[in-house]
Structure formats: C-alpha cells, structure tokens
C-alpha cells in the first residue's frame, strides 16, 4: 500500500493522514520456476463490517480510525498473505490552537492557547486528551488551558480538547513524548556529600518529588534542576562504584529514567561507615587524628566503634536557574 500524501505514525502504530490523502494498492506476481501467471485481481476491505471492494483506483478514508485489509490473487488462483494497515484520519483543516511545547519528556507542563471558545472549566466535561489518556489540568479559561503531560510511552500523540459544546474531542496538535536527554556527569568520584552535576537538555522543569536523582537507589539532595542542568550532593551510600539515575515521574504513575551513569568510588572517611550527610552525622572507626566531615571538625575516638556527632547546616530545596 502506498500513501499518496503526507503521513506519520503515532504511538499506537496507526498511520496518521488527512481525509484528502489517497491510498493506492499495487501487486507483482513473482516468478515460480521461471514462470508467472500475472496478477489477476486486488481487493480490499475497510473495517471488518465492510464489503469486499475490487481495487481499481486510489481511494480515500473518512475522518476517524480505520483498518484496511487487502490482498491480491494471481491468474491461476494463488492468493498472497492478507495485509493489514491501521489509519487515524483527520479532516486536514489547520487547527486554530497552539500547543507549547510540542515535544518533551513526561511530566512537563504544557499550554494550549486559542482565539476563544474553550469556555469555563466544567470538571469531567472539560478535558484534554494526550492520545486516549486524560492530562492533569491546572488552568482552564476561555483562551488558555494548562496541564501536565501524563505518563505515556515514547511516541507521537494527538492532543484533543473536549468541552460541553464541542460534540466530542477536537484535534489541536500532536505532542511527541521523548526520552530524557543524554547527559554528561561532571563528577566521577569523591566522598559522601560531594557535589555532582549533570549537563544536557530536555530534563524539563523541576517538579518536586517527581523529579529526582538516585544514587544506588538513594534519593540525592538537589540544589538545581532545570532543562539543561541538574546539581546535587552524593547521599549516604556504600563505598564503591555506584550508578546514578535521573528520573521524571508523573502523578498517574508514569516514570521515565535515564540510567547508566556509574560513578564512584565514594569512600568513607575511615573506609568503614559514616552516615547523616545533612543533619546529625555519626562517624565510626579507628581514626587516630582529627578529621573534617564536609567542613565540620570532628574528633575520632581511637580503636573504638563509638559514634561521633556533628550537626550540619540544613539543606534547602532545588532552585530553577
């Protein structure tokens, strides 16, 4: 099958086309022992309930979703394997609405603006769908809708708006869900509490506990999170090489991770154990001299595993920069 016009493939594997786009079928009878009888006929069926249509010329599909089954038969009755293609067909009319952004990872905010007509918010009667998934909304007025991209698989999704007077979802634009970008880790090793930083793009804005960096599964305290930079400090983890994972989560359970940043080792002061990076710290081990833990002087007790205590300044939350 050949699509005679522009097309794209959405996250569900459907081919997105306009109702004005035509579809063409062609077939070739391959040689068998040096002989071919030629193509006898080609036929297709649009959706399961439709009748079989002999193919004579390119055809169009109506607005909506459709499945087209088709096959050819040669002049001696040999049939090829049945082919199936799925389509999502729009009217082809240019949308009066603007979606910003139109690409990015899950959990990022979006805005839809238009000339008016969204009306007032009316609960379940006013919704935005990304594909078939309802997006969490934070703003809805007559010209502006804002929300958050829900947890979806990577791919392109039609963004539609449903209002009491629309008679059903109205197409606005397409949104492409992307993976978290590649990132460069600027710190490879150091003690617990050492600063680390990622540089890259497409991290999205900070979203509280939904945006996090895990070091060996432990959430790291963060000081910066924006679209291009993430910074924080190594939490209490075991000594050795440990993986770092950047995560964006969504309130509906979606999760996107960028992993495979092994780093370390993160040695303890005495190679044995230390805890409480921000707050009360307890240092154990046979240290024989004074040590400084993250800038705080502590006196170790020789050859005993009794804890030393020190209080560190409170940690403030991440900031956008």
PyMOL commands that set and color helices and strands:
alter all, ss='L'
color gray80, all
select helices_A, chain A and resi 123-125+208-210
alter helices_A, ss='H'
color red, helices_A
select strands_A, chain A and resi 2-4+8-9+15-18+22-24+39-46+53-54+64-74+83-90+98-100+103-104+109-113+127-130+133-134+136-140+144-148+155-162+170-177+183-185+195-200+211-215+218-219+222-225+229-233+242-249+255-263+273-275+280-284+290-293+296-299+308-311
alter strands_A, ss='S'
color yellow, strands_A
deselect
rebuild
show_as cartoon
